Every structure is written in structure tokens, then in C-alpha cells.
């Protein structure tokens, strides 16, 4: 009897280790869990250099070089964020990648002033983010639960249309909304939900990965996957710093630095979403400060290695909430995969061959889970007049402004880019309202 109990106790930590942020699960369990994190964000990470290179009319070889740089930098940044380096890094299961938020600002800089000017401005933006992270303990009062919970809801809500765009075949796809895209997305969605709800152990935890594999296999069977880019890719590609170069122009630096400072709110929201969705708690000051500093310094590193600003990827926040796997070492294994993809172009080409519709079926669930984590956070606050106004006005700004571009069409292009992100005006509303509205409780009353 005692032997059986002892055996059970010894085996239990291995089963539960994926739910301990500081535990290393067995490799047989950790590797597929880390791989599914990479699959969830891979396309989004390489899309940014593709968009900017296309706008700047760069040759194909330089575009391919920037894609490899994006994967390599994301791998290094993920390892630093999850494992930590001194005071840098949240030491949480956070996957890093190239930020979409800077695209509207970097495109006109890359086109008008050149790619070196865009990378120079991105480097300055990274320094600004790192400074915000360094001094974050002194400004933590700006981010109480009502603000951070609203951030997380905004993140999930604003990403939901992106998930449906993927499900339809991807932005600008010629076959957008075609039956085969919708069927693939639905297949991945059904498999993922089925295993997540009815599977046990590793089957439940790897539900998104199994869904992606089933979707990818089906796409291959119906001839919807092209292997030409995989065959054409090189076997090895080493990163070379400052190949593109850096230039510093004040007109480029100012808007990027402003956007970088405000984007820290998104980083904070992702960190809070990770701890709320996976650990059911608020992040510590050390986790927040180290996480934002890691974003900033990773962005500096990215500019030196010919890539664009880095930030935590929201779909992976949803992955943590969906699977309940919070081991930071699982995410670190995902970072190793990204690093290898940056060094082995054929591996990167294989992952990037996954159709958007297949990814769409998985991220639809993940983005919804982000919003659910935000709602869970807000369930711990008092729903009085003050907090209801903060939540309501912030969500109105975040969701409503991007849908009505004509309201700010006459403003400067950089200001338009900040507003149409949705998250930034919403975050500013939440922070400012929290500062100016009366602090004392004003509960709803029927009398006058």
C-alpha cells in the first residue's frame, strides 16, 4: 500500500508539471507543446517583413533574408523572455515575435527614407520601451485591475476579426471565403474543441497541435499545399548583424518612439493575460518590469539583426489560457524551434507552408480565450459607476474608432496609424479615466 502511494506521489509531479510555471516537463511532453506555440504564431511573425519588404519594393533575396532574420530574432527574444537574463524577462510562458502595431508607421518610413531609417527608428523605439520597463515599478499605479482587465478584453476583441480573416484564407487571398478554406478552418476548430473538452492529459494539452496537424494533412491530401518553396530553400542561413544598416532621422524616430511607449500597454496586457488565464493571478512588479524591458531590448537586438520591433504574441496568450500549460520551459523549447527555423530555411519554409485557413481554425479559439481571460480578471473588481465608465468608454474607443476611419482621415498619417490600431486609443482612455475619475466608491443608486 505504501509502495503504491509512494509511486503515485512520485509520478504526480510529472503529470502536473505543465501547470507549474517553473517546472520542466518530460521532453516527450514538452516538445509537442512547444511546437504548437510556434505553429500558432509563425505566419504572423513572418508576415510583417513580407509586408514592409513588399511596400519598399525589395528584391526577393532581401525579402527572404528579412524573413529568416525575423525567425532568428523571435527565437532569441522568446528564450530571454521565458528563461530570463538577469532582471530582463518576465520568466513566464510568453512567446515573442514581430509586432504588427508598428507596420503602419514603418511602411512610410521604409518607402520614403529607406529601410535603414526604419530600422534606426525601431532601435530607438526599443530603447524607449526598455526605459518604460525599467521604471515600471514607479508607474504601476497606472495599471490597476480595472485597466489591465480591460486591456486584455480589448486584445481578444480586436484580434477576433483577424482570426476570421485567417479562416477565410488570409488577408488579400484570391480564394478568400472559398468553401475549401471554410471547411479546413471548421475541421481544425472541431478537432481542437473536441480534444480540448473530451481528451485527457497530453491529448487535451496538445489539442491545438493535433487540430493543426489534421488540418495540414487534409490540405496536403486535397492538393492545397505547395512544396516548391521548401525545395528551393537553403539548408543553412547564418544571421549577419547590420547587413541592411541603421540610419537615424528625427522625423522617423519621433512617431516610432511615441508608438513604442504606448505599445507598452499591449505588452502589459499580454503579461497580465498570461498570468490571469494560466495562473489565475495578477503579475508581480518584477514580472511586468522584466517583461517590458525584454520587449524593448529584444527590439534593439532585432534592429541590429535586420528585423523589426518585438512584442509578446497575443495568440500564444490565448494558447496558455486554452491549454492551461504554463511551464515557461515549454515556451523556451518553442523558442529553440524558432531559432532553428531562422538558421535552417527549409524548416521555416515547411512551417510557413501551412495554409492560413488551417491556422484560422486554431486562432479563432485562442483569441476568444484572451477575451475570456480579461472577463475573468474583471470579475474580481467592483462594478460601480466609476469602473463601468472606464470599461465602457475604453471598449467603445477600441472597437468603434477602427470601424470609422473617416472620423480621423484628415489627421496626420502617423496619428491615423495610432488611432486605427484600436488598442492604443482604448488603452489611453482606460489609463486617463482611471486617473481623473473620483477614486471613492460611487455605487448605482435609485434615489436622487
Helices and strands as residue ranges (DSSP letters): H 2-16, G 17-19, H 27-55, H 60-83, E 96-98, H 103-112, H 115-134, G 136-138, G 140-142, H 145-167, H 179-198, H 202-205, H 207-221, H 228-232, H 250-274, I 275-279, H 285-304, E 310-312, H 314-323, H 328-343, H 345-352, H 356-378, H 385-403, G 405-408, H 413-420, H 423-436
